[in-house]
């Protein structure tokens, strides 16, 4: 039966002598054969165990985990399945970290100076994105939306004082209270439109032009699916449906009024009113703007004259 001294096993397996000595010290792999001259050597069984250690290290297991796996009666298949999922998540994290580094490099000046403030912000966004993946947002938002959400939350932290946050929570509570008080009324009525306006005044002030697309995604994917569970006070699905119709009615009224004024007011004034309306509804999001344009040109409530004007000025 073959046996190997530590230096011979090192040459055979390309594992350093220092590493083999370390495995010996921690009890992971001890030479099992003691020769008459007092030297210890490794057996074929030890070689097999070392090959298992090499394989498990390749799959990302730590030495303490490997020691447990090899010394106990465990279901290796279950551990492999768990490790596979762990490695998949780690690969995803490394990919995100790589993209973060690329983003950092794009902010470096030609003199190779490192923008540390930018780096800290990008790392914070990366960490926040990982945390958001564990919440309702991770279940409904796509990768780009999650990253945007993290950037949005980071900006809120920098510009929102505790007093601002308290005021914001109070305004949202007022919106929820108004909706619940008017559920028995037509959301397209005057009171519904007023509630829709109150809601959007609050929401647009919160998200701004930059995050209009995110605002829209959170509403349609989160609130309307009933999966937003971290915003207090919460809206019931019935209340969300009512408010959705009230918001639609509010914007429909504004769109109809604004475009039907075309020809009745100076061109510059009409342009200003239209641009303000588009910014309010779509922010800087091109997809929302295209969707709004398509909705208007297919509407029976808008005059042909206004549609022609819109095509010329959009």
Order of alpha helices (4+ residues) and beta strands (2+ residues): beta-alpha-alpha-beta-beta-alpha-alpha-alpha-alpha-alpha-alpha-alpha-alpha-alpha-alpha-alpha-alpha-alpha
